């Protein structure tokens, strides 16, 4: 009887999650067919892309060429900004929230808008799959409800939105809203959700764990380092039990890397590859147990154009439909480039009037509907000095 194989890509926080790509390259090379996949944080993002049809080699190329600092900082092109927005961006180094005439600290470094735009583009080919079990490889991910402290299993919905929520590392990205819930990184509660992913029905589990142990005082140099240390109090204690439930355990050494070491992405990917190669014999035996069936891979075709037929906006945004359409700068019912579509979203985000803009694309038989329902989070902002 054929046994289902499940791949769990555990949280490690930000850049360290890129080690998953190196491990996937070894798993692919061994000829293993993955039947189910689950992930948390960056593991959710990489796992979802893999589950949607991208190969490990394609992911390697994709992430190696990505300019992460630009994406994380939401560094929108000058063309996306009005004259006053350009002036403010170049004049002021800091923008802080201003609510009810009170100054507050920003919730995070980034709203994650450019990353979200990119995920929507990369996963456009599976945009109409609302049940993640219907993806080329059934998938789930884990997030945390920041209001209730509950672990949230995400296996349905709009895939880019779900994995963005799972990967919303505190202090780095603004919390995400999904179905009325305010969500952050799933690794806050469950860095290695072995019980949840085993419930998908697999018999054999391959786990890739890129989290590190507790750091010494000299390594706690930033706010993100301290947050990760606090988070690891629980997860490090739980790992001895969880690794015992893993059939093939791959553990890259991440001790020398931080969540923001994206400039070391190639080194981190190679760390994952090296760790997986230690398990190469076990992986080959597992492929043999599957019958060494040759894997067929059809490269994912990333869309470069689309047609928006309807623009559906729900909720009281405090801005008119005309304002929204004016910033988007594309006409409904006409073929536009995906870059033009992303530019329109960037134009809207660059106004600084919204914390984050989340939208969904869905097919209607004629083109696409864009549904930003409840995704616009209005926020008054104060720019120092003086109010515009």
N, C-alpha and C positions, 0 to 999 in steps of 0.2 A: 504494500500500500504506500502510495506517495505521501511523503510528509511535507507539510507546508513550512516554508522558511521565512522567518520574520527578521527584519533588520531594524534595530533600535539605534537611532542617532541621538545621543544624550547631549544635554546642554553643557557648554563650557564657558559661554559668555563671549559674545562679539567675535573678534578675530580668531580666537582659538578654535571656534567651530569650523574653520576652513580645513582643519586636519581631517574632517570627515571625507573630504573630496579625495585625499590621498588613499584613505582606507577603501573607499568605493572603487578606486582604480584597480586595486589588488583583488577585490571581490569580483569585479567584472572580468579581470584577466583569468581568474580561476575558473570561470565559466558557470558561476552559480546564478541560478534564476531566483530572484527574490519574489516571494508571494505576497508579503505584507510589509509595510514600513510605517514606523512611528518616529516622532521626533519632538524635541523641545528646543526652544530658542533658535540659535543658528542651525541646529540640527533639524528643526522643523522646516526652515527655509530651504536648506539643501535637500532634505528628504522629500519635500513636496515637488521640487523641480525634478528630482530623480523619478519620483512616482508618476509624474506627468509625461515622462518619455525621454528626458535628457539622459545621455550616457555620462559616465564619470569623466571621460575625456572631454566631452562638450562642456561639462561643468568646470573642469580645470581651465580650459581656455576662456570661458566666460568670466570667471572670478579673477583670473590672473590679469585680464585686461580692464577690470573695473577700477575706476577711480573712487575708492571708498571715502576718503576725506571730503570730496566734493559732494557725494551723495548724502553723507551723514550730516554735513553742515547745511544742507538745503541751499547750496550756493547757486541760486538761480541766475541765468544769464542776464546781462544788462538789458537785453531786448525784451525781457519779461516785465520790466519795471517802468513805471511812469517817470516823468522828470523828477517829481518830488521824492519818489521812492528811491531813485538812483542817488539823489542828493543825500537822503538820510543814511542810506547804506554806506556811502563813502565818508560821511561826516562822523557818524557815531559807531563806536565799537560795541556798544551794549544796548540791547532793547529789553525792557522788563515789563511784566504785566502791570496793568493799572486798572483795578476793579473797585467800583464804588468809591472813587477818589482816594483809594489806598494803594500804596506801592507794595508789591509782593515779589517774591523770588520766582523765577521761571521754573516750571515743573521739570524741564530737561533741556539738554543741549540742543536737541533737534525735534522738529515735528514729524520727521520721517517722510515728508511728502515726496521727495525725489526717489527714495527707495520704494515707496508704495507704487509710484508711477512705473518704475522699472519692473516690479513684480507683476503688475497688471499686463504689461507688454509680453513678458516672458511666458506667462501662463494664459495668454489669450486663446491658445488652441484648446484649452479645457474650460473656458469661461462658463459654459452652459452645464457643467457637471456640478450639481449642488450636493450630491451625496458622494463623499470622498471614497467610498467603497467601490465606486464605479470608475475611478481613475484607472489608467493602465496597470498600476499597482495600487491596491487599496491602501489608504493612508489615514492617519489621525495625528493630531498634535495636542499639546497640553498648554494651557494658559492659567493665570491666577486672577481671580476676582479681587481687586484691590480693596473693595468696600467690605466684603464679607470674609475674606481670607480663604475662600473655597477654591479647590482645584477644579478647573473647567476643562472637560474633554471636548475637543472640537473635531468633529468628523462630518459635519455638514455645513453648508453655507457658501459664501464666496471665498474661494481658496486664497487669493492674495490677502484678503482681510483677516482670515484665520491665522495664517502664518506670520503676518505682521504683528498680530496680538501676541502670539507665542514668543516672538523674538523681541518684544518691547522691553529691552534691558533698562531697569530703573536708573534715572539720572542721564541716560544717554538719549532715550526717546520718550516722547509724550505717551501717556497711557492711551490704549485703543478702546473704542466703543464698538461692541458687537452685540446686537440684539438687546440693547439697553444696558448691557453689563460693561463696566469699566475694567479692562483687562491689562495685565502686564506679563512679563516673562514667566513662563510656566516653571522654570527652574527655581523660582523663589520657594515653591513648596515641594516640587517633585522633579529633581534633576535627572532622574533615571527611572522613568515610569514603566518598569518591567511588568508589573501586574496588569496594568491597563492594556499594554500592547499584546501581551500573551492572550488576553481575552478575545483578540481578533480571530483566534482559531489556529495559530501556528503551533507546530510541534517542536521546532528547533529555532533557537534564537541566537543571532549574531549581534553582539552589542559593541558599539564604538563609544567610548567614554573619554571625553576631552576635558573634563573638569580636573582641577588639581586639588591637592590637599590644603590644609591650613598654612598660611604664610607666616614667616617670622616678621618681627616688627620692622626691620629695615626694608622689607619689601612692600610695606603698606604706605605707598607714596602718594596716592590720589584718592579722591572720593569714591571712584569706581572700585578701586582695590579694597577699600574698607567695606563697601556694600557687598562685594563678592565674598569677603571673609565672613561677614555676618551670615550671609546666605549659606555658606558652606558648613556652618556649625551643624546643621541638621543633616545635610546630604552626605558629608563624610562619614558620619556615624552610621547611616543607613546602608552604605555601599557594601559592607561585608556580606550582608544578607542578600542584597540584590545581585551581586556578581555571582553568587552561588546558583542563581536561577538562570544564568547565561551560559549557553553551550560553548560558544566561541567568543571570548572576551578580548577586545582590542583596546589597548590603553596607551595612546600616544603620550609622550612626556611633554607637558605644557608648562612646567614650572618656570621656564625662562620667558614666558610670554604674558602679555596683558590683554584685556578685552579690546584695546584700541591699537594693537600692533598690526594694523592692516598693511603697513609698509613692508612687513616681513611675511607677506602672504605666501610666497613661494616656499620659504623655509618651513612655514607651518604646514602647508600641504604635504611637503616631503616628510615631515615628522609623522603624519598620519600614514603615509605609504610605508615608511620603515616599520612602524608598529604592526601594521597588518601583515607585512612580509614575515614577521616572526610566527604568525599563525598560518603561513602559506600551505603547510602540509595538511593541516586540519581542514582548510578551505578546499583543497584539491580532493580530499577524501569525501567531503560533503558534496562536491560537484559530481564525483563518481557515483555516489548514492542516488543522485538525481538521474543518472544515466548518461552523464556527459552530453546532454542534448545541446547542440550548437545554439547559441543565442542569436536571434535575429533582431537587428536594431534598425528602425527607420528614423533617420535624423529628423528632429523637430523643425518644422518650418516656422520661423518667427515672422509674424505678420508685419508688413511695413505700411499697410493702408487699411482703412475701415470707413464705414458710412454710419453716421449718427442720424437716426431718423426722428428720435424723440428725446427731449430733455425733461426729465421728471425731477422736480425739486420738492421735497416735503419738509415741513417744519417752518417755524418762524425764524428766519435768518436775520431779519433787520435790514436786508438788502433786497432790492427789486430784482425780478427776473431779468429785466433789461440790463441791470448792472452785471449780473452773472454772465449773460450772453455776450455783453460787450467785452468782458475780460477774456472770455474763451476764444473769441475772434475766429470762429469757424461757422460755416453755414450748415444747417440741418439738411439732410437728404443729399449731400454731395460727398463724393469720395475725397478723403483727406489722408495725408500721410500720418503714420503713428507719431512721428516726431512733431508734427503740427498739433496733434491732439495733446501730447505731453506738454508742448509749449503753452497751449491754452490753459491747462491746469496749473502750470507754473506761473502764468500771468495772474491767475486768481490768488494763488498762494503768496505771491510776491507783494501783494497789497499790504500784508501784515495784519489784515482784519480778521483772520481766522487762525486758530491754533493748529488745526489740521483739516485737510479736505479728504474725505474718503468717498469713493464712488464705486458703482458696479456697472459692468457692461453685460448686457444679455441680448440674445438674438430674438428678433421678432419676425423672422422670415423675409424681411426686406433689407435689413442692415442691422444696426445695433440700437438698443435703448441705453441711455446713460442714466443711471438712477443713483443720485447722491443722497438718498433718503437718510436723514438724521446724521449725515456725515459731516455737515458743516457745523463747527463748534465756534460760535461767535465769541470774540474776545476783544475788549477795548485794550489798547496798548499805549504806554507812555514812552516816548523817545527822549532821551536825555541830551541836552536840556530843552525845555519848551515843548508844548503840545501842538501837534499838527492837526 
